[in-house]
Amino acid sequence: MTNRLALIDMGTNTFHLLVTEVNEQGQLRDLYKTQVPVRLGQGGISNGNIAPEAYERALKTLNDFRKVIDELGAETVRAMATSMVRNAANGEDFVKDIYKQTDIRVEVIDGAREAELIYYGVRFAGVLNEQTALVMDIGGGSVEFILCNNREIFWKRSFEIGAQRLMDQFFTADPIPAASIAAEKAYLAGKLQPLTEAVAMYKPTILVGSSGTFDTICDIHALRKGDTSRQQSIPLATTLSIADYYQIHHELLTKNHQERLAIPGMLAMRVDMIVLASIAVDFVLEKYDLQEIRVSAYALKEGVLQQMLAEDTL
């Protein structure tokens, strides 16, 4: 007896849909996977509202997702909304409208739960070992940090400093001016004070990145080396040297929109936000003296799946 289920991650920047099949042995077979640049936070994140255009884009995308889910016969649907929806004044109405139009019940999860689910996803990707790692998941609205190893979480927290929020605040010109880079880093130093204290206690040596920014940086790096295999199948765990990361980072800072878009591996939906996100990665590497970068292809939705398997609620 197999069970088909659909997992939706309604991020502030990107909506993800995964339809997968689980057999009696708990083995998974992905049937469909897509990501859509809904940009739910665009035009509204800084004033705490989902803007009308973003609202409509989201409903259209979820109606499209519903068609795919029905065509593939997924019996179980889990949809998670994160930073933008949990903080928006019209978030509750949005969730009601989604249910009315698509029959999809959206779970609005808080930051601590989001961080926990990301940990389960990252652990499932096999990227963690007994060493203490700092997991960083950069979304459009929030960034989750988890201090952990492959056995347990030592500390976790979600900060409302996602790439769309940083962009609204610091992306004053393109290429980004040195003053804006310095301003973003000073802002992060203040906002991440609780993380700084936790890092001093748990002493991670590895940065584990999950989600879009890290995926795109890995894609750019792979194509640079002439490795096209990522275009067919993304490995669950990738290692990126600090030097390779910084080579790409410096390009992101010095090129303008069109020049960044021309970088092989760059996605149009990430071309501006990645600048602000990469400054945040640079800040974390430097501030916490991390020696290695690993990238997990799994994050929130795979974490939900793992928990469902563990609890046998499929």
Residue pairs with C-beta under 8 A, 6 or more apart in sequence:
1 23
1 24
2 21
2 22
2 23
2 24
3 21
3 22
3 75
3 76
3 314
4 19
4 20
4 21
4 22
4 31
4 72
4 73
4 74
4 75
4 76
5 19
5 20
5 22
5 74
5 75
5 76
5 77
5 78
5 305
5 308
5 314
6 17
6 18
6 19
6 65
6 68
6 69
6 72
6 74
6 76
6 77
6 78
7 16
7 17
7 18
7 19
7 20
7 78
7 79
7 80
7 301
7 302
7 304
7 305
8 15
8 16
8 17
8 18
8 62
8 65
8 77
8 78
8 79
8 80
8 104
8 301
9 15
9 16
9 80
9 82
9 299
9 300
9 301
10 38
10 40
10 58
10 62
10 79
10 80
10 81
10 82
10 85
10 106
11 40
11 82
11 83
11 84
11 139
11 140
11 141
11 211
12 40
12 41
12 45
12 82
12 83
12 84
12 139
12 140
12 141
12 142
12 162
12 164
13 37
13 38
13 39
13 40
13 41
13 139
13 140
13 162
13 163
13 164
13 212
13 269
13 270
13 273
14 35
14 36
14 37
14 38
14 140
14 212
14 269
15 35
15 36
15 38
15 40
15 58
15 61
15 62
15 65
16 33
16 34
16 35
16 301
17 32
17 33
17 34
17 35
17 36
17 65
17 68
17 69
18 30
18 32
18 33
18 301
18 302
18 305
19 30
19 31
19 32
19 33
19 68
19 69
19 72
19 74
20 28
20 29
20 30
20 31
20 305
21 28
21 29
21 30
21 31
22 28
22 309
22 314
23 29
26 309
28 305
31 72
32 68
32 72
34 68
36 61
36 64
37 268
37 269
38 54
38 57
38 58
38 61
39 54
39 57
39 140
39 164
39 269
40 50
40 54
40 57
40 58
40 84
40 85
40 140
41 54
41 83
41 84
41 140
41 141
41 162
41 164
41 165
42 51
42 53
42 54
42 164
43 51
43 53
43 54
44 50
44 51
44 54
44 88
45 84
45 140
45 141
45 164
45 165
45 168
46 165
46 168
46 169
48 87
48 88
48 89
49 88
49 89
49 90
50 58
50 84
50 85
50 88
50 90
50 91
50 94
55 90
55 94
55 97
58 94
58 98
59 97
59 98
59 101
59 102
62 79
62 98
62 101
62 102
62 104
63 101
63 102
65 102
65 104
66 102
66 103
66 104
69 77
76 314
77 104
77 105
78 107
78 304
78 308
79 98
79 104
79 105
79 106
79 107
80 106
80 107
80 109
80 114
80 117
80 300
80 301
80 304
81 91
81 95
81 106
81 107
81 108
81 109
82 109
82 114
82 139
82 141
82 142
82 300
83 111
83 114
83 139
83 140
83 141
83 142
83 158
83 160
83 162
84 91
84 140
84 141
85 91
85 94
85 95
85 106
85 108
86 108
86 109
86 110
86 111
87 141
87 160
88 94
91 108
95 106
95 108
98 104
98 106
99 105
99 106
109 117
110 158
111 142
111 144
111 157
111 158
111 159
111 160
112 156
112 157
112 158
114 142
114 144
114 158
114 300
115 137
115 144
115 145
115 146
115 156
115 157
115 158
116 146
116 153
116 156
116 303
117 300
117 303
117 304
117 307
118 135
118 137
118 144
118 146
118 210
118 299
118 300
118 303
119 135
119 146
119 148
119 153
119 156
119 303
120 302
120 303
120 304
120 306
120 307
121 210
121 296
121 298
121 299
121 300
121 301
121 302
121 303
121 304
121 305
121 306
122 128
122 135
122 146
122 208
122 210
122 296
122 298
122 299
122 303
123 148
123 150
123 306
124 298
124 302
124 303
124 305
124 306
125 236
125 237
125 296
125 297
125 298
125 302
126 236
126 237
127 208
127 236
127 237
127 294
127 295
127 296
128 148
128 149
128 150
128 208
129 149
129 150
130 149
130 150
130 151
131 149
131 204
131 205
131 206
132 147
132 148
132 149
132 154
132 202
132 203
132 204
132 205
132 206
133 147
133 148
133 149
133 204
133 205
133 206
133 207
133 208
133 294
134 145
134 146
134 147
134 199
134 204
134 206
134 207
134 208
134 284
134 288
134 290
135 144
135 145
135 146
135 147
135 148
135 208
135 209
135 210
135 296
136 143
136 144
136 145
136 207
136 208
136 209
136 210
136 280
136 281
136 284
137 143
137 144
137 209
137 210
137 211
137 299
137 300
138 162
138 163
138 209
138 211
138 212
138 213
138 214
138 277
138 280
138 281
139 162
139 163
139 211
140 162
140 163
140 164
140 165
140 273
141 160
141 162
141 164
141 165
142 158
142 159
142 160
142 161
142 162
143 158
143 159
143 161
143 162
143 280
144 156
144 157
144 158
144 159
145 156
145 157
145 158
145 159
145 192
145 195
146 153
146 155
146 156
147 153
147 154
147 155
147 156
147 198
147 199
147 202
147 204
148 154
148 156
154 198
154 202
155 198
155 201
155 202
157 194
157 195
157 198
159 191
159 192
159 195
161 187
161 188
161 191
161 192
161 280
163 213
163 273
163 274
163 276
163 277
163 280
164 273
166 184
166 276
166 277
166 279
166 280
167 272
167 273
167 275
167 276
169 184
169 187
170 176
170 180
170 181
170 183
170 184
170 187
170 276
171 180
171 272
171 275
171 276
172 180
173 180
174 256
174 257
174 272
175 253
175 254
175 255
175 256
176 253
176 275
176 276
176 279
181 253
181 279
184 276
184 279
184 280
184 283
185 279
185 282
185 283
188 280
188 283
189 196
189 283
189 287
192 283
192 287
196 287
196 288
199 288
204 288
204 290
205 290
205 291
205 292
206 290
206 291
206 292
206 293
206 294
207 281
207 284
207 285
207 288
207 290
207 292
207 293
207 294
208 293
208 294
208 295
208 296
209 217
209 281
209 293
209 294
209 295
209 296
210 295
210 296
210 297
210 298
210 299
211 299
212 267
212 270
212 277
213 270
213 273
213 274
213 277
213 278
213 281
214 281
214 293
214 295
214 296
215 234
215 295
215 297
216 265
216 266
216 267
216 270
216 274
217 240
217 245
217 248
217 274
217 278
217 295
218 230
218 238
218 240
218 295
219 230
219 231
219 265
220 248
220 263
220 264
220 265
220 266
221 240
221 244
221 245
221 248
221 265
222 228
222 229
222 230
222 265
223 230
223 264
223 265
224 264
224 265
234 297
235 297
236 296
236 297
236 298
237 294
237 295
237 296
237 297
238 294
238 295
238 297
239 292
239 293
239 294
239 295
240 293
240 294
240 295
241 292
241 293
242 285
242 291
242 292
242 293
245 281
245 285
245 293
246 282
248 278
249 278
249 281
249 282
251 260
251 263
252 260
252 274
252 275
252 278
253 275
253 278
253 279
255 263
257 271
257 272
260 266
260 271
260 272
260 274
260 275
261 268
261 271
266 274
284 290
285 293
308 314
